[in-house]
Amino acid sequence: MTKANDMRYHLAAVALLLATSAHAGDSGEYLTRAADCVACHTAEGGAPYAGGRAFKLPVGTIYSPNITPDPETGIGNYTDDEFVDALQKGIGHGGKRLYPAMPYNSYTLLSRQDALAIKSYLFTLKPVRATAPENTLRFPFNQRWTLWFWNKANTADQRFQPDSSKSAEWNRGAYLAEALGHCTQCHTPRNWMMGLKTSASFAGATQAGWHAYNISSDKLHGIGGWSDADLASYLTTGFAPNHGPASGPMAEAITNSLRFLSPQDIHAMVTYLRDIPPQDDGPPAPKPTPVATDTDPLGAHIFALACAGCHLPTGQGRQSPWAALAGDHSTADPAATNILQVLAHGSTLQTPQGQVFMHSFAGAYTDQELAAAANYVQAQFGGVAGAVSAADVAKAKE
């Protein structure tokens, strides 16, 4: 190898290293936000990072732990090595195995430098004395020693390795999406062990009652038809013209995490997402100009009473673009999964214009009325014939 080639190789290696580890100016707070730690470790109405949020799974309920620096109920006694092991291997203080509700099979890709920067920031927080409720898992899932087998099958325990055939920006985007942002945890289906089905990465999946849509490069089911500007806008603000607003867990991710990322990092994520192999799973995106199908008059009546004031009869949204329904992926989902979740539980999103929200309608209308409204929205704005029943609404309320 010539000196010139050797120098080019060295510069390329440095560029990739910078792309995948902490950037100059990346603080522990920035990395903690990029990893969205506050979302899972904050109970509704509770202190940030103090834990206690419930995760209801098919095998029982898991509660997130306190990660403030309280020495008795939090992570105040964690050594550097223990904290890194928790993120990279799912092994907590004293060798206690963590349940994979903690996405350590994504955080395993984090560099030690970034993991310790996150620890340093968490240790600047005010200690909060708070003990999470006991998990209520069925046997044998309540036996933590069984996680050794789960980890062998579902966790690589390896750090992120840059792809030398890709640009530094692509590698930075991969690191943000795969390691810090752990996007696969919501947007990838699960196998029979509830591990990630890697053969269908980013093909979309239903998590906690919400559908995280396909974000592969597929043009019909994924984001292949989105422009770079639309993707950047959606990741930053939770809205892109003709694609509708974010809701549910995605709105939460934007509120707590993505809106704090730099424009350069958002663009890096867009670059990476653009290159994800297409997957043809999940509901298709709505047509640009959907043709409304025949609808139940009850649905049109409920929409006029409860919805048109904010969303307008055209679905373009009144006053705020975040009220737009036209183009929203959820309107073309035959199961109406996210429509039902919003109707049953509401949704909030922090935007540059302030907080926007849609409250729950579960107490104001019957299940039959909400089912009719959901079917109307699907027909009017998604171009699909809705088949939502009152039983579907009742299930969503659970």
C-alpha positions as CSV (number, residue, x, y, z in Angstrom):
1,M,0.0,0.0,0.0
2,T,1.4,3.4,-0.9
3,K,1.7,6.3,1.5
4,A,-1.1,8.1,-0.3
5,N,-3.4,5.2,-0.1
6,D,-2.5,4.6,3.5
7,M,-3.3,8.2,4.3
8,R,-6.7,7.9,2.5
9,Y,-7.5,4.7,4.4
10,H,-6.5,6.4,7.7
11,L,-8.7,9.5,7.0
12,A,-11.6,7.2,6.0
13,A,-11.3,5.2,9.3
14,V,-11.2,8.4,11.3
15,A,-14.3,9.7,9.5
16,L,-16.2,6.5,10.2
17,L,-15.1,6.6,13.9
18,L,-16.4,10.1,14.2
19,A,-19.7,9.1,12.5
20,T,-20.4,6.3,15.0
21,S,-19.2,7.6,18.3
22,A,-19.9,10.7,20.3
23,H,-19.6,13.7,18.0
24,A,-17.7,16.8,19.1
25,G,-20.3,18.6,21.2
26,D,-22.4,15.5,21.9
27,S,-23.1,15.8,25.6
28,G,-24.4,13.2,27.9
29,E,-27.7,15.0,27.9
30,Y,-27.9,14.9,24.1
31,L,-27.1,11.2,23.9
32,T,-29.6,10.5,26.7
33,R,-32.3,12.3,24.7
34,A,-31.2,10.5,21.5
35,A,-31.7,7.2,23.4
36,D,-35.1,8.4,24.7
37,C,-34.4,7.1,28.2
38,V,-37.0,9.4,29.8
39,A,-40.0,7.8,27.9
40,C,-39.7,4.4,29.4
41,H,-38.4,5.4,32.8
42,T,-41.1,7.9,33.6
43,A,-44.5,6.9,34.9
44,E,-47.6,9.0,34.1
45,G,-47.5,11.9,36.5
46,G,-44.2,10.7,38.0
47,A,-40.8,12.3,38.3
48,P,-38.7,12.1,35.1
49,Y,-36.4,9.0,35.1
50,A,-37.8,7.8,38.4
51,G,-39.3,4.7,36.8
52,G,-42.6,2.9,37.5
53,R,-44.0,2.9,34.0
54,A,-46.0,-0.2,33.3
55,F,-45.3,-2.3,30.2
56,K,-48.2,-4.8,29.7
57,L,-47.0,-7.8,27.8
58,P,-48.6,-11.1,26.8
59,V,-46.8,-12.8,29.7
60,G,-47.5,-10.2,32.3
61,T,-46.5,-6.7,33.3
62,I,-43.1,-5.2,33.7
63,Y,-42.4,-1.9,35.5
64,S,-39.4,0.3,34.5
65,P,-36.8,0.9,37.2
66,N,-35.7,4.2,38.7
67,I,-32.6,5.5,36.9
68,T,-32.0,8.6,38.9
69,P,-28.8,8.6,41.0
70,D,-30.6,7.6,44.2
71,P,-28.3,5.1,45.9
72,E,-31.0,2.9,47.3
73,T,-33.8,2.8,44.7
74,G,-32.0,4.1,41.6
75,I,-28.6,3.7,40.0
76,G,-26.5,5.7,42.4
77,N,-24.4,2.6,43.3
78,Y,-23.7,1.5,39.7
79,T,-20.1,1.4,38.8
80,D,-19.0,2.4,35.2
81,D,-18.6,-1.3,34.3
82,E,-22.0,-2.2,35.7
83,F,-23.7,0.6,33.8
84,V,-22.1,-0.3,30.5
85,D,-23.0,-4.0,31.1
86,A,-26.6,-3.0,31.7
87,L,-26.8,-1.2,28.4
88,Q,-24.7,-3.5,26.3
89,K,-25.5,-6.9,27.9
90,G,-28.7,-6.5,29.9
91,I,-26.9,-7.3,33.2
92,G,-27.6,-4.9,36.0
93,H,-26.2,-4.1,39.4
94,G,-25.0,-7.3,41.2
95,G,-25.3,-9.4,38.1
96,K,-29.1,-9.2,38.0
97,R,-30.4,-9.9,34.5
98,L,-32.7,-7.3,33.0
99,Y,-35.8,-8.1,31.0
100,P,-35.6,-7.1,27.3
101,A,-38.3,-4.6,27.8
102,M,-35.1,-2.6,28.3
103,P,-33.8,-2.5,24.6
104,Y,-30.3,-3.7,25.4
105,N,-30.3,-5.8,22.3
106,S,-30.2,-2.4,20.5
107,Y,-28.1,-0.5,23.1
108,T,-25.5,-3.3,22.8
109,L,-24.3,-1.4,19.7
110,L,-23.4,1.7,21.8
111,S,-19.8,2.6,22.3
112,R,-18.5,2.5,25.9
113,Q,-17.7,6.2,25.5
114,D,-21.3,7.1,24.8
115,A,-22.7,4.7,27.4
116,L,-20.6,6.4,30.1
117,A,-21.6,9.9,28.8
118,I,-25.2,8.9,29.4
119,K,-24.3,7.7,32.9
120,S,-22.5,10.9,33.6
121,Y,-25.6,12.9,32.7
122,L,-28.0,10.7,34.7
123,F,-25.8,11.2,37.7
124,T,-26.3,15.0,37.4
125,L,-30.0,14.5,38.0
126,K,-31.7,15.1,41.3
127,P,-31.9,11.7,43.1
128,V,-35.5,10.6,43.5
129,R,-36.4,7.9,46.0
130,A,-38.9,5.8,44.2
131,T,-39.3,2.0,44.0
132,A,-41.2,0.5,41.1
133,P,-44.0,-2.0,41.7
134,E,-43.1,-5.6,41.5
135,N,-43.3,-7.2,38.1
136,T,-46.2,-9.6,37.6
137,L,-45.0,-12.1,35.1
138,R,-46.3,-15.7,34.7
139,F,-44.0,-18.7,35.3
140,P,-41.5,-19.4,33.8
141,F,-41.1,-15.8,32.5
142,N,-40.6,-14.6,36.1
143,Q,-37.4,-16.6,36.3
144,R,-34.6,-14.3,35.3
145,W,-32.1,-17.1,34.8
146,T,-34.0,-18.1,31.7
147,L,-32.9,-14.8,30.1
148,W,-29.5,-16.4,29.5
149,F,-31.1,-18.5,26.8
150,W,-33.1,-15.6,25.4
151,N,-30.0,-13.5,25.2
152,K,-28.1,-16.2,23.4
153,A,-30.8,-16.4,20.7
154,N,-31.7,-12.7,20.4
155,T,-28.8,-10.5,21.5
156,A,-25.5,-10.2,19.6
157,D,-23.6,-8.5,22.4
158,Q,-21.4,-6.6,20.0
159,R,-20.6,-2.9,19.3
160,F,-21.6,-1.1,16.2
161,Q,-19.2,-1.7,13.3
162,P,-19.0,1.0,10.6
163,D,-19.6,0.0,7.1
164,S,-16.5,1.2,5.2
165,S,-18.5,1.0,1.9
166,K,-20.9,3.7,3.1
167,S,-20.4,7.4,3.8
168,A,-19.7,8.8,7.3
169,E,-23.2,10.3,7.2
170,W,-24.8,6.9,6.5
171,N,-22.9,5.4,9.4
172,R,-23.9,8.1,11.7
173,G,-27.5,7.7,10.7
174,A,-27.2,3.9,11.3
175,Y,-25.8,4.5,14.7
176,L,-28.5,6.9,15.6
177,A,-31.4,4.7,14.3
178,E,-30.1,1.3,15.3
179,A,-28.2,2.0,18.6
180,L,-29.3,5.2,20.2
181,G,-32.8,5.5,18.8
182,H,-33.5,1.8,18.8
183,C,-36.0,2.2,16.0
184,T,-36.2,-1.5,15.3
185,Q,-37.7,-2.2,18.7
186,C,-41.0,-0.7,17.6
187,H,-40.8,-1.0,13.8
188,T,-39.7,-4.7,13.5
189,P,-42.0,-7.7,14.1
190,R,-41.3,-10.2,16.9
191,N,-40.4,-13.9,16.6
192,W,-42.0,-16.6,18.8
193,M,-39.6,-15.7,21.6
194,M,-40.6,-12.0,21.4
195,G,-37.2,-11.2,20.0
196,L,-36.7,-9.1,16.9
197,K,-37.5,-10.9,13.6
198,T,-34.4,-9.6,11.9
199,S,-35.4,-11.0,8.5
200,A,-38.2,-8.4,8.5
201,S,-36.4,-5.4,10.0
202,F,-38.4,-2.2,9.8
203,A,-41.3,-3.9,8.2
204,G,-43.7,-2.6,10.9
205,A,-45.3,-4.2,13.9
206,T,-48.0,-3.7,16.5
207,Q,-46.6,-2.8,19.9
208,A,-48.7,-2.0,23.0
209,G,-51.8,-1.7,20.9
210,W,-50.4,0.8,18.4
211,H,-49.1,-0.1,14.9
212,A,-45.5,1.2,14.2
213,Y,-45.7,1.4,10.4
214,N,-43.3,0.0,7.9
215,I,-40.3,2.4,7.5
216,S,-38.3,0.5,5.0
217,S,-37.7,1.9,1.5
218,D,-40.7,0.1,0.1
219,K,-42.7,2.7,-1.9
220,L,-46.2,1.2,-1.3
221,H,-46.0,0.1,2.3
222,G,-43.0,2.0,3.6
223,I,-41.4,5.4,3.2
224,G,-40.0,5.0,-0.2
225,G,-42.4,7.5,-1.6
226,W,-41.5,10.2,0.9
227,S,-39.2,13.1,0.0
228,D,-36.1,13.8,2.2
229,A,-37.7,17.0,3.3
230,D,-40.9,15.2,4.4
231,L,-38.9,12.6,6.4
232,A,-36.9,15.3,8.1
233,S,-40.0,17.3,8.9
234,Y,-41.8,14.3,10.3
235,L,-38.8,13.2,12.5
236,T,-38.3,16.7,13.8
237,T,-41.8,18.1,14.2
238,G,-44.1,15.0,14.0
239,F,-45.8,16.3,10.8
240,A,-45.1,16.2,7.1
241,P,-47.5,17.6,4.4
242,N,-49.8,15.0,3.0
243,H,-48.6,12.4,5.5
244,G,-50.5,13.4,8.6
245,P,-49.2,13.8,12.1
246,A,-47.5,11.4,14.5
247,S,-49.5,9.9,17.3
248,G,-49.1,7.5,20.2
249,P,-45.6,6.2,20.9
250,M,-44.2,7.9,17.8
251,A,-45.5,11.2,19.0
252,E,-43.9,10.4,22.3
253,A,-40.5,9.6,20.7
254,I,-40.6,13.0,18.8
255,T,-41.7,14.9,22.0
256,N,-39.0,13.4,24.2
257,S,-36.2,12.6,21.7
258,L,-36.1,13.3,18.0
259,R,-37.0,17.0,18.1
260,F,-33.9,17.7,20.1
261,L,-31.5,16.2,17.5
262,S,-29.4,18.5,15.3
263,P,-30.5,19.0,11.7
264,Q,-27.3,17.2,10.7
265,D,-28.2,14.1,12.7
266,I,-31.8,14.1,11.4
267,H,-30.4,14.2,7.9
268,A,-28.1,11.4,8.7
269,M,-31.0,9.3,9.9
270,V,-32.9,10.1,6.7
271,T,-29.9,9.0,4.7
272,Y,-29.8,5.7,6.5
273,L,-33.5,5.0,6.4
274,R,-33.5,5.7,2.7
275,D,-31.1,2.7,2.2
276,I,-33.1,0.1,4.3
277,P,-34.0,-2.8,2.0
278,P,-37.7,-2.6,1.0
279,Q,-40.2,-4.8,2.9
280,D,-43.7,-5.3,1.5
281,D,-45.4,-6.0,4.9
282,G,-48.1,-4.0,6.6
283,P,-50.9,-1.7,5.4
284,P,-50.2,0.3,2.3
285,A,-49.9,4.1,2.4
286,P,-53.2,6.0,1.5
287,K,-53.7,7.1,-2.1
288,P,-52.9,10.7,-2.8
289,T,-56.6,11.3,-3.6
290,P,-58.6,8.5,-2.1
291,V,-62.0,7.7,-3.4
292,A,-64.5,7.5,-0.6
293,T,-66.4,4.3,-0.5
294,D,-70.0,3.9,0.7
295,T,-70.2,4.9,4.4
296,D,-72.6,4.3,7.2
297,P,-74.6,7.6,7.8
298,L,-73.9,7.2,11.5
299,G,-70.2,7.6,10.9
300,A,-70.6,10.7,8.8
301,H,-72.9,12.1,11.5
302,I,-70.4,11.4,14.4
303,F,-67.5,12.8,12.3
304,A,-69.5,16.0,11.7
305,L,-70.3,16.3,15.4
306,A,-67.0,15.4,17.0
307,C,-64.3,15.6,14.4
308,A,-64.9,18.1,11.6
309,G,-64.4,21.1,13.8
310,C,-60.7,20.4,14.1
311,H,-60.0,18.2,11.1
312,L,-62.4,19.9,8.6
313,P,-64.6,17.8,6.3
314,T,-61.7,17.7,3.8
315,G,-59.3,16.3,6.4
316,Q,-56.9,19.2,5.8
317,G,-57.0,20.4,9.4
318,R,-58.1,23.7,10.9
319,Q,-55.6,26.2,12.3
320,S,-52.9,23.7,12.8
321,P,-51.4,21.3,10.1
322,W,-51.1,18.7,12.9
323,A,-54.8,18.3,12.7
324,A,-54.6,17.0,9.1
325,L,-55.9,13.5,8.4
326,A,-55.3,13.5,4.6
327,G,-52.4,11.3,3.8
328,D,-52.1,9.8,7.3
329,H,-51.0,6.2,7.0
330,S,-53.4,5.1,9.7
331,T,-56.4,6.0,7.6
332,A,-55.5,3.2,5.0
333,D,-55.0,0.5,7.6
334,P,-57.9,-1.9,7.3
335,A,-57.6,-2.8,11.0
336,A,-57.8,0.9,11.9
337,T,-55.4,0.1,14.8
338,N,-54.1,3.6,15.5
339,I,-57.4,5.3,14.7
340,L,-59.0,3.2,17.4
341,Q,-56.1,3.9,19.9
342,V,-56.5,7.7,19.3
343,L,-60.3,7.5,19.7
344,A,-60.0,5.4,22.9
345,H,-57.0,7.0,24.5
346,G,-56.2,10.3,22.8
347,S,-52.7,11.4,21.8
348,T,-50.4,14.4,22.5
349,L,-47.4,15.8,20.7
350,Q,-45.1,18.7,21.5
351,T,-44.6,20.8,18.4
352,P,-42.8,24.1,17.5
353,Q,-46.2,25.8,17.9
354,G,-46.7,24.2,21.4
355,Q,-48.5,21.1,22.5
356,V,-51.2,19.7,20.3
357,F,-53.5,17.0,21.5
358,M,-56.6,15.0,20.8
359,H,-58.5,13.9,23.8
360,S,-60.1,10.5,24.2
361,F,-63.7,10.1,23.0
362,A,-64.3,6.9,24.9
363,G,-66.5,8.5,27.5
364,A,-68.5,10.6,25.1
365,Y,-69.7,8.1,22.5
366,T,-70.7,4.5,22.4
367,D,-68.5,1.8,21.0
368,Q,-70.9,1.5,18.0
369,E,-70.6,5.2,17.3
370,L,-66.8,5.2,17.6
371,A,-66.6,2.2,15.3
372,A,-68.8,4.0,12.7
373,A,-66.6,7.1,13.0
374,A,-63.5,5.0,12.4
375,N,-65.0,3.4,9.3
376,Y,-65.9,6.8,8.0
377,V,-62.4,8.1,8.4
378,Q,-61.0,5.1,6.6
379,A,-63.4,5.4,3.7
380,Q,-63.2,9.2,3.4
381,F,-59.4,9.7,3.8
382,G,-57.8,6.3,3.3
383,G,-59.9,5.0,0.4
384,V,-60.5,1.6,2.1
385,A,-63.8,0.0,3.2
386,G,-63.7,0.0,7.0
387,A,-64.8,-3.1,8.9
388,V,-64.4,-1.9,12.5
389,S,-66.9,-3.3,14.9
390,A,-68.0,-2.2,18.4
391,A,-66.1,-5.1,19.8
392,D,-62.9,-3.8,18.2
393,V,-63.4,-0.5,20.0
394,A,-64.0,-2.2,23.3
395,K,-60.8,-4.2,22.8
396,A,-58.8,-1.0,22.0
397,K,-60.1,0.6,25.3
398,E,-58.4,-2.2,27.2
